[in-house]
Amino acid sequence: MNPEIIGYAAATLSVSAFVPQVWKVIKTRETEGMSTPMWMLETTGFIMWVAYGISIGAWPIIVPNALCGLFSAFILVMNVVSHRTKHKIADTLDPAA
């Protein structure tokens, strides 16, 4: 099997894994029980993967890790902002909720 196919499949799965969690946070506005230190580490890790990808010029590392980093940072922000701010952000992203 072509290693690039495995890489693209892994990247697709990694990015896709964040979508349900992000959507749940937007819909429910709930982050209770989510560990802030874990999301801080996760976000930092993705930033470092992006930096590494840039340093070696590897787009298959840069793109999915940048997307995962954005999703992770979103969850981190939603985890630390006030209840009122959390609702404002979620209402902006999904006014129907």
Biopython code that builds the backbone (N, CA, C, O; Angstrom):
import numpy as np
from Bio.PDB.StructureBuilder import StructureBuilder

atoms = [
    (1, "MET", "N", (0.850, -1.186, 0.000)),
    (1, "MET", "CA", (0.000, 0.000, 0.000)),
    (1, "MET", "C", (0.889, 1.241, 0.000)),
    (1, "MET", "O", (1.939, 1.270, 0.642)),
    (2, "ASN", "N", (0.457, 2.246, -0.717)),
    (2, "ASN", "CA", (1.187, 3.502, -0.816)),
    (2, "ASN", "C", (1.176, 4.220, 0.543)),
    (2, "ASN", "O", (0.106, 4.455, 1.104)),
    (3, "PRO", "N", (2.354, 4.568, 1.075)),
    (3, "PRO", "CA", (2.407, 5.246, 2.379)),
    (3, "PRO", "C", (1.644, 6.572, 2.402)),
    (3, "PRO", "O", (1.110, 6.959, 3.441)),
    (4, "GLU", "N", (1.589, 7.268, 1.266)),
    (4, "GLU", "CA", (0.851, 8.532, 1.234)),
    (4, "GLU", "C", (-0.635, 8.323, 1.457)),
    (4, "GLU", "O", (-1.289, 9.148, 2.095)),
    (5, "ILE", "N", (-1.171, 7.237, 0.944)),
    (5, "ILE", "CA", (-2.594, 6.933, 1.146)),
    (5, "ILE", "C", (-2.864, 6.713, 2.629)),
    (5, "ILE", "O", (-3.869, 7.184, 3.161)),
    (6, "ILE", "N", (-1.971, 6.003, 3.286)),
    (6, "ILE", "CA", (-2.119, 5.784, 4.730)),
    (6, "ILE", "C", (-2.062, 7.112, 5.468)),
    (6, "ILE", "O", (-2.850, 7.348, 6.384)),
    (7, "GLY", "N", (-1.138, 7.981, 5.077)),
    (7, "GLY", "CA", (-1.004, 9.289, 5.720)),
    (7, "GLY", "C", (-2.238, 10.151, 5.542)),
    (7, "GLY", "O", (-2.713, 10.773, 6.492)),
    (8, "TYR", "N", (-2.755, 10.189, 4.324)),
    (8, "TYR", "CA", (-3.959, 10.987, 4.082)),
    (8, "TYR", "C", (-5.174, 10.407, 4.800)),
    (8, "TYR", "O", (-6.020, 11.155, 5.289)),
    (9, "ALA", "N", (-5.265, 9.091, 4.868)),
    (9, "ALA", "CA", (-6.370, 8.458, 5.602)),
    (9, "ALA", "C", (-6.263, 8.777, 7.088)),
    (9, "ALA", "O", (-7.264, 9.088, 7.733)),
    (10, "ALA", "N", (-5.057, 8.700, 7.629)),
    (10, "ALA", "CA", (-4.846, 9.018, 9.050)),
    (10, "ALA", "C", (-5.189, 10.476, 9.328)),
    (10, "ALA", "O", (-5.824, 10.783, 10.336)),
    (11, "ALA", "N", (-4.771, 11.373, 8.440)),
    (11, "ALA", "CA", (-5.065, 12.794, 8.613)),
    (11, "ALA", "C", (-6.572, 13.045, 8.578)),
    (11, "ALA", "O", (-7.097, 13.811, 9.387)),
    (12, "THR", "N", (-7.255, 12.406, 7.652)),
    (12, "THR", "CA", (-8.707, 12.561, 7.544)),
    (12, "THR", "C", (-9.408, 12.081, 8.812)),
    (12, "THR", "O", (-10.319, 12.740, 9.313)),
    (13, "LEU", "N", (-8.984, 10.943, 9.319)),
    (13, "LEU", "CA", (-9.587, 10.408, 10.543)),
    (13, "LEU", "C", (-9.285, 11.297, 11.746)),
    (13, "LEU", "O", (-10.159, 11.525, 12.583)),
    (14, "SER", "N", (-8.056, 11.801, 11.836)),
    (14, "SER", "CA", (-7.682, 12.661, 12.968)),
    (14, "SER", "C", (-8.515, 13.937, 12.992)),
    (14, "SER", "O", (-9.019, 14.336, 14.041)),
    (15, "VAL", "N", (-8.656, 14.568, 11.845)),
    (15, "VAL", "CA", (-9.450, 15.795, 11.773)),
    (15, "VAL", "C", (-10.921, 15.481, 12.032)),
    (15, "VAL", "O", (-11.589, 16.192, 12.783)),
    (16, "SER", "N", (-11.417, 14.429, 11.417)),
    (16, "SER", "CA", (-12.822, 14.047, 11.570)),
    (16, "SER", "C", (-13.176, 13.707, 13.014)),
    (16, "SER", "O", (-14.316, 13.905, 13.434)),
    (17, "ALA", "N", (-12.222, 13.203, 13.767)),
    (17, "ALA", "CA", (-12.479, 12.827, 15.154)),
    (17, "ALA", "C", (-12.849, 14.031, 16.017)),
    (17, "ALA", "O", (-13.557, 13.883, 17.013)),
    (18, "PHE", "N", (-12.382, 15.213, 15.647)),
    (18, "PHE", "CA", (-12.680, 16.406, 16.433)),
    (18, "PHE", "C", (-14.059, 16.986, 16.129)),
    (18, "PHE", "O", (-14.655, 17.640, 16.986)),
    (19, "VAL", "N", (-14.562, 16.760, 14.945)),
    (19, "VAL", "CA", (-15.808, 17.401, 14.513)),
    (19, "VAL", "C", (-16.983, 17.106, 15.451)),
    (19, "VAL", "O", (-17.679, 18.042, 15.846)),
    (20, "PRO", "N", (-17.235, 15.842, 15.824)),
    (20, "PRO", "CA", (-18.380, 15.605, 16.728)),
    (20, "PRO", "C", (-18.237, 16.297, 18.086)),
    (20, "PRO", "O", (-19.228, 16.768, 18.646)),
    (21, "GLN", "N", (-17.027, 16.361, 18.614)),
    (21, "GLN", "CA", (-16.824, 17.014, 19.910)),
    (21, "GLN", "C", (-17.050, 18.518, 19.802)),
    (21, "GLN", "O", (-17.707, 19.115, 20.655)),
    (22, "VAL", "N", (-16.510, 19.120, 18.763)),
    (22, "VAL", "CA", (-16.702, 20.558, 18.553)),
    (22, "VAL", "C", (-18.186, 20.856, 18.366)),
    (22, "VAL", "O", (-18.717, 21.797, 18.956)),
    (23, "TRP", "N", (-18.849, 20.052, 17.546)),
    (23, "TRP", "CA", (-20.282, 20.267, 17.300)),
    (23, "TRP", "C", (-21.089, 20.110, 18.587)),
    (23, "TRP", "O", (-22.028, 20.869, 18.827)),
    (24, "LYS", "N", (-20.731, 19.139, 19.405)),
    (24, "LYS", "CA", (-21.444, 18.938, 20.671)),
    (24, "LYS", "C", (-21.273, 20.150, 21.590)),
    (24, "LYS", "O", (-22.227, 20.579, 22.240)),
    (25, "VAL", "N", (-20.069, 20.695, 21.642)),
    (25, "VAL", "CA", (-19.825, 21.875, 22.474)),
    (25, "VAL", "C", (-20.651, 23.055, 21.960)),
    (25, "VAL", "O", (-21.218, 23.808, 22.752)),
    (26, "ILE", "N", (-20.721, 23.216, 20.646)),
    (26, "ILE", "CA", (-21.515, 24.307, 20.079)),
    (26, "ILE", "C", (-22.996, 24.107, 20.401)),
    (26, "ILE", "O", (-23.667, 25.052, 20.818)),
    (27, "LYS", "N", (-23.506, 22.906, 20.216)),
    (27, "LYS", "CA", (-24.924, 22.637, 20.428)),
    (27, "LYS", "C", (-25.334, 22.711, 21.893)),
    (27, "LYS", "O", (-26.364, 23.298, 22.224)),
    (28, "THR", "N", (-24.528, 22.115, 22.771)),
    (28, "THR", "CA", (-24.917, 22.035, 24.178)),
    (28, "THR", "C", (-24.380, 23.177, 25.029)),
    (28, "THR", "O", (-24.893, 23.449, 26.115)),
    (29, "ARG", "N", (-23.347, 23.842, 24.529)),
    (29, "ARG", "CA", (-22.658, 24.895, 25.296)),
    (29, "ARG", "C", (-22.043, 24.354, 26.582)),
    (29, "ARG", "O", (-21.737, 25.122, 27.494)),
    (30, "GLU", "N", (-21.864, 23.072, 26.658)),
    (30, "GLU", "CA", (-21.346, 22.421, 27.860)),
    (30, "GLU", "C", (-19.922, 21.926, 27.664)),
    (30, "GLU", "O", (-19.608, 21.273, 26.669)),
    (31, "THR", "N", (-19.069, 22.244, 28.626)),
    (31, "THR", "CA", (-17.698, 21.728, 28.626)),
    (31, "THR", "C", (-17.343, 21.162, 30.002)),
    (31, "THR", "O", (-16.187, 20.846, 30.283)),
    (32, "GLU", "N", (-18.359, 21.045, 30.847)),
    (32, "GLU", "CA", (-18.132, 20.514, 32.187)),
    (32, "GLU", "C", (-17.531, 19.120, 32.084)),
    (32, "GLU", "O", (-17.991, 18.286, 31.304)),
    (33, "GLY", "N", (-16.523, 18.886, 32.864)),
    (33, "GLY", "CA", (-15.862, 17.589, 32.860)),
    (33, "GLY", "C", (-14.689, 17.508, 31.895)),
    (33, "GLY", "O", (-13.950, 16.524, 31.895)),
    (34, "MET", "N", (-14.515, 18.539, 31.073)),
    (34, "MET", "CA", (-13.368, 18.560, 30.164)),
    (34, "MET", "C", (-12.176, 19.156, 30.900)),
    (34, "MET", "O", (-12.291, 20.182, 31.569)),
    (35, "SER", "N", (-11.051, 18.510, 30.769)),
    (35, "SER", "CA", (-9.852, 18.935, 31.473)),
    (35, "SER", "C", (-9.149, 20.071, 30.733)),
    (35, "SER", "O", (-8.679, 19.889, 29.609)),
    (36, "THR", "N", (-9.080, 21.239, 31.363)),
    (36, "THR", "CA", (-8.387, 22.378, 30.764)),
    (36, "THR", "C", (-6.913, 22.077, 30.513)),
    (36, "THR", "O", (-6.419, 22.377, 29.426)),
    (37, "PRO", "N", (-6.181, 21.490, 31.481)),
    (37, "PRO", "CA", (-4.769, 21.187, 31.199)),
    (37, "PRO", "C", (-4.589, 20.242, 30.005)),
    (37, "PRO", "O", (-3.645, 20.397, 29.231)),
    (38, "MET", "N", (-5.478, 19.277, 29.853)),
    (38, "MET", "CA", (-5.379, 18.367, 28.714)),
    (38, "MET", "C", (-5.540, 19.124, 27.407)),
    (38, "MET", "O", (-4.773, 18.891, 26.472)),
    (39, "TRP", "N", (-6.518, 20.030, 27.312)),
    (39, "TRP", "CA", (-6.735, 20.784, 26.093)),
    (39, "TRP", "C", (-5.601, 21.767, 25.843)),
    (39, "TRP", "O", (-5.285, 22.065, 24.691)),
    (40, "MET", "N", (-4.989, 22.272, 26.900)),
    (40, "MET", "CA", (-3.808, 23.131, 26.733)),
    (40, "MET", "C", (-2.656, 22.332, 26.129)),
    (40, "MET", "O", (-1.992, 22.793, 25.201)),
    (41, "LEU", "N", (-2.425, 21.146, 26.653)),
    (41, "LEU", "CA", (-1.359, 20.287, 26.119)),
    (41, "LEU", "C", (-1.665, 19.863, 24.689)),
    (41, "LEU", "O", (-0.780, 19.870, 23.834)),
    (42, "GLU", "N", (-2.900, 19.499, 24.433)),
    (42, "GLU", "CA", (-3.315, 19.066, 23.099)),
    (42, "GLU", "C", (-3.094, 20.186, 22.081)),
    (42, "GLU", "O", (-2.527, 19.954, 21.013)),
    (43, "THR", "N", (-3.535, 21.380, 22.407)),
    (43, "THR", "CA", (-3.379, 22.519, 21.507)),
    (43, "THR", "C", (-1.899, 22.822, 21.265)),
    (43, "THR", "O", (-1.486, 23.059, 20.130)),
    (44, "THR", "N", (-1.114, 22.813, 22.330)),
    (44, "THR", "CA", (0.328, 23.050, 22.202)),
    (44, "THR", "C", (0.980, 21.978, 21.336)),
    (44, "THR", "O", (1.834, 22.286, 20.505)),
    (45, "GLY", "N", (0.588, 20.733, 21.524)),
    (45, "GLY", "CA", (1.128, 19.646, 20.720)),
    (45, "GLY", "C", (0.845, 19.848, 19.241)),
    (45, "GLY", "O", (1.727, 19.637, 18.409)),
    (46, "PHE", "N", (-0.378, 20.253, 18.900)),
    (46, "PHE", "CA", (-0.719, 20.492, 17.495)),
    (46, "PHE", "C", (0.074, 21.666, 16.923)),
    (46, "PHE", "O", (0.503, 21.625, 15.771)),
    (47, "ILE", "N", (0.266, 22.704, 17.721)),
    (47, "ILE", "CA", (1.080, 23.841, 17.270)),
    (47, "ILE", "C", (2.503, 23.372, 16.960)),
    (47, "ILE", "O", (3.101, 23.781, 15.965)),
    (48, "MET", "N", (3.027, 22.517, 17.820)),
    (48, "MET", "CA", (4.379, 22.005, 17.604)),
    (48, "MET", "C", (4.451, 21.114, 16.365)),
    (48, "MET", "O", (5.442, 21.158, 15.635)),
    (49, "TRP", "N", (3.417, 20.304, 16.115)),
    (49, "TRP", "CA", (3.384, 19.488, 14.904)),
    (49, "TRP", "C", (3.366, 20.371, 13.657)),
    (49, "TRP", "O", (4.030, 20.067, 12.665)),
    (50, "VAL", "N", (2.609, 21.456, 13.712)),
    (50, "VAL", "CA", (2.571, 22.383, 12.581)),
    (50, "VAL", "C", (3.955, 23.004, 12.374)),
    (50, "VAL", "O", (4.434, 23.093, 11.243)),
    (51, "ALA", "N", (4.590, 23.429, 13.452)),
    (51, "ALA", "CA", (5.941, 24.004, 13.341)),
    (51, "ALA", "C", (6.912, 22.986, 12.745)),
    (51, "ALA", "O", (7.731, 23.326, 11.890)),
    (52, "TYR", "N", (6.817, 21.754, 13.195)),
    (52, "TYR", "CA", (7.663, 20.686, 12.654)),
    (52, "TYR", "C", (7.376, 20.484, 11.169)),
    (52, "TYR", "O", (8.304, 20.392, 10.365)),
    (53, "GLY", "N", (6.117, 20.416, 10.806)),
    (53, "GLY", "CA", (5.740, 20.243, 9.405)),
    (53, "GLY", "C", (6.263, 21.367, 8.531)),
    (53, "GLY", "O", (6.734, 21.135, 7.418)),
    (54, "ILE", "N", (6.178, 22.595, 9.046)),
    (54, "ILE", "CA", (6.703, 23.738, 8.296)),
    (54, "ILE", "C", (8.215, 23.611, 8.133)),
    (54, "ILE", "O", (8.756, 23.880, 7.061)),
    (55, "SER", "N", (8.888, 23.199, 9.203)),
    (55, "SER", "CA", (10.350, 23.114, 9.146)),
    (55, "SER", "C", (10.853, 22.082, 8.141)),
    (55, "SER", "O", (11.956, 22.218, 7.611)),
    (56, "ILE", "N", (10.053, 21.057, 7.878)),
    (56, "ILE", "CA", (10.472, 20.045, 6.896)),
    (56, "ILE", "C", (9.687, 20.157, 5.586)),
    (56, "ILE", "O", (9.889, 19.367, 4.663)),
    (57, "GLY", "N", (8.788, 21.147, 5.515)),
    (57, "GLY", "CA", (8.018, 21.369, 4.296)),
    (57, "GLY", "C", (7.041, 20.259, 3.970)),
    (57, "GLY", "O", (6.865, 19.907, 2.804)),
    (58, "ALA", "N", (6.403, 19.703, 4.989)),
    (58, "ALA", "CA", (5.504, 18.564, 4.793)),
    (58, "ALA", "C", (4.045, 18.981, 4.975)),
    (58, "ALA", "O", (3.539, 19.024, 6.096)),
    (59, "TRP", "N", (3.377, 19.289, 3.864)),
    (59, "TRP", "CA", (1.976, 19.698, 3.912)),
    (59, "TRP", "C", (1.063, 18.650, 4.535)),
    (59, "TRP", "O", (0.111, 19.019, 5.223)),
    (60, "PRO", "N", (1.312, 17.349, 4.322)),
    (60, "PRO", "CA", (0.447, 16.352, 4.966)),
    (60, "PRO", "C", (0.542, 16.373, 6.500)),
    (60, "PRO", "O", (-0.331, 15.832, 7.179)),
    (61, "ILE", "N", (1.572, 16.980, 7.035)),
    (61, "ILE", "CA", (1.672, 17.155, 8.489)),
    (61, "ILE", "C", (1.081, 18.504, 8.883)),
    (61, "ILE", "O", (0.396, 18.613, 9.900)),
    (62, "ILE", "N", (1.342, 19.519, 8.087)),
    (62, "ILE", "CA", (0.912, 20.879, 8.416)),
    (62, "ILE", "C", (-0.611, 21.006, 8.431)),
    (62, "ILE", "O", (-1.184, 21.461, 9.421)),
    (63, "VAL", "N", (-1.262, 20.612, 7.355)),
    (63, "VAL", "CA", (-2.698, 20.875, 7.191)),
    (63, "VAL", "C", (-3.559, 20.176, 8.244)),
    (63, "VAL", "O", (-4.338, 20.849, 8.920)),
    (64, "PRO", "N", (-3.454, 18.858, 8.412)),
    (64, "PRO", "CA", (-4.340, 18.235, 9.402)),
    (64, "PRO", "C", (-4.048, 18.682, 10.833)),
    (64, "PRO", "O", (-4.963, 18.808, 11.647)),
    (65, "ASN", "N", (-2.774, 18.920, 11.136)),
    (65, "ASN", "CA", (-2.453, 19.364, 12.489)),
    (65, "ASN", "C", (-2.898, 20.796, 12.734)),
    (65, "ASN", "O", (-3.256, 21.149, 13.858)),
    (66, "ALA", "N", (-2.879, 21.623, 11.697)),
    (66, "ALA", "CA", (-3.409, 22.977, 11.840)),
    (66, "ALA", "C", (-4.921, 22.932, 12.093)),
    (66, "ALA", "O", (-5.429, 23.656, 12.948)),
    (67, "LEU", "N", (-5.631, 22.088, 11.354)),
    (67, "LEU", "CA", (-7.075, 21.955, 11.564)),
    (67, "LEU", "C", (-7.388, 21.400, 12.952)),
    (67, "LEU", "O", (-8.256, 21.918, 13.654)),
    (68, "CYS", "N", (-6.681, 20.352, 13.336)),
    (68, "CYS", "CA", (-6.885, 19.786, 14.680)),
    (68, "CYS", "C", (-6.528, 20.810, 15.750)),
    (68, "CYS", "O", (-7.187, 20.884, 16.787)),
    (69, "GLY", "N", (-5.491, 21.597, 15.501)),
    (69, "GLY", "CA", (-5.103, 22.644, 16.445)),
    (69, "GLY", "C", (-6.190, 23.685, 16.613)),
    (69, "GLY", "O", (-6.451, 24.145, 17.725)),
    (70, "LEU", "N", (-6.830, 24.059, 15.502)),
    (70, "LEU", "CA", (-7.933, 25.024, 15.580)),
    (70, "LEU", "C", (-9.109, 24.455, 16.367)),
    (70, "LEU", "O", (-9.683, 25.133, 17.218)),
    (71, "PHE", "N", (-9.458, 23.217, 16.078)),
    (71, "PHE", "CA", (-10.550, 22.583, 16.816)),
    (71, "PHE", "C", (-10.214, 22.463, 18.304)),
    (71, "PHE", "O", (-11.049, 22.732, 19.168)),
    (72, "SER", "N", (-8.995, 22.060, 18.578)),
    (72, "SER", "CA", (-8.549, 21.902, 19.962)),
    (72, "SER", "C", (-8.547, 23.248, 20.694)),
    (72, "SER", "O", (-8.980, 23.340, 21.843)),
    (73, "ALA", "N", (-8.058, 24.280, 20.021)),
    (73, "ALA", "CA", (-8.040, 25.616, 20.620)),
    (73, "ALA", "C", (-9.462, 26.121, 20.863)),
    (73, "ALA", "O", (-9.723, 26.781, 21.868)),
    (74, "PHE", "N", (-10.375, 25.813, 19.950)),
    (74, "PHE", "CA", (-11.774, 26.202, 20.138)),
    (74, "PHE", "C", (-12.335, 25.563, 21.405)),
    (74, "PHE", "O", (-12.966, 26.237, 22.219)),
    (75, "ILE", "N", (-12.105, 24.269, 21.570)),
    (75, "ILE", "CA", (-12.605, 23.572, 22.762)),
    (75, "ILE", "C", (-11.953, 24.149, 24.022)),
    (75, "ILE", "O", (-12.617, 24.320, 25.043)),
    (76, "LEU", "N", (-10.660, 24.446, 23.948)),
    (76, "LEU", "CA", (-9.964, 25.052, 25.088)),
    (76, "LEU", "C", (-10.592, 26.394, 25.448)),
    (76, "LEU", "O", (-10.868, 26.659, 26.618)),
    (77, "VAL", "N", (-10.817, 27.235, 24.451)),
    (77, "VAL", "CA", (-11.424, 28.544, 24.707)),
    (77, "VAL", "C", (-12.811, 28.373, 25.318)),
    (77, "VAL", "O", (-13.150, 29.045, 26.292)),
    (78, "MET", "N", (-13.607, 27.483, 24.751)),
    (78, "MET", "CA", (-14.952, 27.265, 25.280)),
    (78, "MET", "C", (-14.917, 26.714, 26.707)),
    (78, "MET", "O", (-15.862, 26.893, 27.476)),
    (79, "ASN", "N", (-13.827, 26.050, 27.042)),
    (79, "ASN", "CA", (-13.684, 25.472, 28.373)),
    (79, "ASN", "C", (-13.325, 26.531, 29.424)),
    (79, "ASN", "O", (-13.618, 26.350, 30.606)),
    (80, "VAL", "N", (-12.693, 27.634, 29.003)),
    (80, "VAL", "CA", (-12.207, 28.606, 29.985)),
    (80, "VAL", "C", (-12.992, 29.916, 30.021)),
    (80, "VAL", "O", (-12.860, 30.678, 30.979)),
    (81, "VAL", "N", (-13.805, 30.197, 29.002)),
    (81, "VAL", "CA", (-14.546, 31.460, 29.014)),
    (81, "VAL", "C", (-15.772, 31.358, 29.921)),
    (81, "VAL", "O", (-16.189, 30.271, 30.321)),
    (82, "SER", "N", (-16.321, 32.505, 30.225)),
    (82, "SER", "CA", (-17.511, 32.547, 31.077)),
    (82, "SER", "C", (-18.704, 31.915, 30.366)),
    (82, "SER", "O", (-18.713, 31.757, 29.145)),
    (83, "HIS", "N", (-19.697, 31.564, 31.156)),
    (83, "HIS", "CA", (-20.918, 30.960, 30.629)),
    (83, "HIS", "C", (-21.560, 31.881, 29.586)),
    (83, "HIS", "O", (-22.000, 31.421, 28.533)),
    (84, "ARG", "N", (-21.609, 33.151, 29.878)),
    (84, "ARG", "CA", (-22.222, 34.140, 28.982)),
    (84, "ARG", "C", (-21.455, 34.216, 27.655)),
    (84, "ARG", "O", (-22.060, 34.219, 26.583)),
    (85, "THR", "N", (-20.131, 34.278, 27.734)),
    (85, "THR", "CA", (-19.305, 34.343, 26.525)),
    (85, "THR", "C", (-19.429, 33.066, 25.714)),
    (85, "THR", "O", (-19.487, 33.107, 24.485)),
    (86, "LYS", "N", (-19.468, 31.936, 26.398)),
    (86, "LYS", "CA", (-19.627, 30.639, 25.732)),
    (86, "LYS", "C", (-20.909, 30.630, 24.893)),
    (86, "LYS", "O", (-20.909, 30.160, 23.755)),
    (87, "HIS", "N", (-21.999, 31.150, 25.462)),
    (87, "HIS", "CA", (-23.267, 31.203, 24.739)),
    (87, "HIS", "C", (-23.197, 32.162, 23.550)),
    (87, "HIS", "O", (-23.761, 31.877, 22.493)),
    (88, "LYS", "N", (-22.521, 33.279, 23.711)),
    (88, "LYS", "CA", (-22.377, 34.231, 22.602)),
    (88, "LYS", "C", (-21.627, 33.596, 21.435)),
    (88, "LYS", "O", (-22.029, 33.729, 20.278)),
    (89, "ILE", "N", (-20.528, 32.902, 21.754)),
    (89, "ILE", "CA", (-19.731, 32.244, 20.715)),
    (89, "ILE", "C", (-20.566, 31.182, 20.009)),
    (89, "ILE", "O", (-20.620, 31.135, 18.780)),
    (90, "ALA", "N", (-21.212, 30.336, 20.792)),
    (90, "ALA", "CA", (-22.013, 29.252, 20.211)),
    (90, "ALA", "C", (-23.187, 29.797, 19.406)),
    (90, "ALA", "O", (-23.520, 29.252, 18.354)),
    (91, "ASP", "N", (-23.818, 30.871, 19.890)),
    (91, "ASP", "CA", (-24.934, 31.469, 19.151)),
    (91, "ASP", "C", (-24.466, 32.034, 17.812)),
    (91, "ASP", "O", (-25.197, 31.985, 16.824)),
    (92, "THR", "N", (-23.257, 32.566, 17.783)),
    (92, "THR", "CA", (-22.705, 33.091, 16.541)),
    (92, "THR", "C", (-22.475, 31.954, 15.541)),
    (92, "THR", "O", (-22.744, 32.111, 14.350)),
    (93, "LEU", "N", (-21.976, 30.807, 16.023)),
    (93, "LEU", "CA", (-21.676, 29.686, 15.151)),
    (93, "LEU", "C", (-22.906, 28.875, 14.769)),
    (93, "LEU", "O", (-22.943, 28.273, 13.696)),
    (94, "ASP", "N", (-23.910, 28.853, 15.637)),
    (94, "ASP", "CA", (-25.134, 28.107, 15.355)),
    (94, "ASP", "C", (-26.324, 28.854, 15.934)),
    (94, "ASP", "O", (-26.792, 28.520, 17.022)),
    (95, "PRO", "N", (-26.823, 29.867, 15.219)),
    (95, "PRO", "CA", (-27.930, 30.679, 15.746)),
    (95, "PRO", "C", (-29.200, 29.895, 16.022)),
    (95, "PRO", "O", (-30.023, 30.327, 16.830)),
    (96, "ALA", "N", (-29.378, 28.762, 15.376)),
    (96, "ALA", "CA", (-30.601, 27.986, 15.537)),
    (96, "ALA", "C", (-30.650, 27.205, 16.848)),
    (96, "ALA", "O", (-31.715, 26.734, 17.248)),
    (97, "ALA", "N", (-29.531, 27.067, 17.504)),
    (97, "ALA", "CA", (-29.493, 26.216, 18.714)),
    (97, "ALA", "C", (-30.128, 26.858, 19.902)),
    (97, "ALA", "O", (-30.168, 26.262, 20.978)),
]
sb = StructureBuilder()
sb.init_structure("model")
sb.init_model(0)
sb.init_chain("A")
sb.init_seg("    ")
for serial, (resi, resn, name, xyz) in enumerate(atoms, 1):
    if name == "N":
        sb.init_residue(resn, " ", resi, " ")
    sb.init_atom(name, np.array(xyz, "f"), 0.0, 1.0, " ", f" {name:<3s}", serial, name[0])
structure = sb.get_structure()
